[in-house]
């Protein structure tokens, strides 16, 4: 199993590509597009079939990145 740091190396940022949005391994496949497909209940196997250059670890990296963005501190009044 990949560790978090290793998975996140699959996410790349390039200001000259896709408006600087996070992509997968330098390809023009945006993290947000993969996350949207997952949110729409598109099966991982179908995503991998539609994007033959993707690997399961790429999808895991997208989910990990999203989880890091949702770490919001909880305020107690």
N, C-alpha and C positions, 0 to 999 in steps of 0.2 A: 504494500500500500504506500502511496506517495505521501510525503509529509507536506504540510501547508506551504512552506517556502518553495519547495520543488514544484508544487502545483501552480503557484502564482507566477512562476517564471514563464508559464505558457501564455500569460496575458501581457500584451505589448501595447505601448502607447507611441504613436508617431503623429506629430502635428500635420504631416503632409498626407496622411491617410485617414479616411473616414472622419474628417474633422477633428482629429485628435482623440476620438472616443476609444475606449479600450477595445482591442481586437484580440483574436486568438492567433498566437504564433506568427505574427506579422502578416497574416492573411487578411483579406478584406471581409472577414466574418466578424461582426461586432458582437461583443458580449451581450449587449442589450437585446439583440435579435434572438440569440439562443435562449435568454431568460424569458423573453416574451413567448417563444414557442412552448417552453416548459409550462408557463403560466396558462397557456391555452390548451394544456393537457395533450400536447403532441408527444407521442411516445419517443423515448430516447433512441430506440432502434430506428424509427422513422427519420429522425433528425440525422443520425449517422448515415443512413442510406441516401438522404438528400444531399449531404455534404460529405462526399467520400474522403476528403482530406482531413476531416475531423476524427478525433479519437475520444474514447470515453473520458480520458483524463482531462480533455479540453472542457467538456461539459462540467465535470467536477470542479475545475478551476473557476468557471463562470459562477457556479453556485457559491463557492468559497468567497470569491470577490464580493458577491452580493451580500453575503452574510456579514462581511466586514463593514459594509456601508450601512448596515442596519443596527450596528452597535451604538445605541443611543443611551446616554446616561439618564438614569431615572432620578427625577427630583422629588424629594419628599418635603411636603409643606409642614 
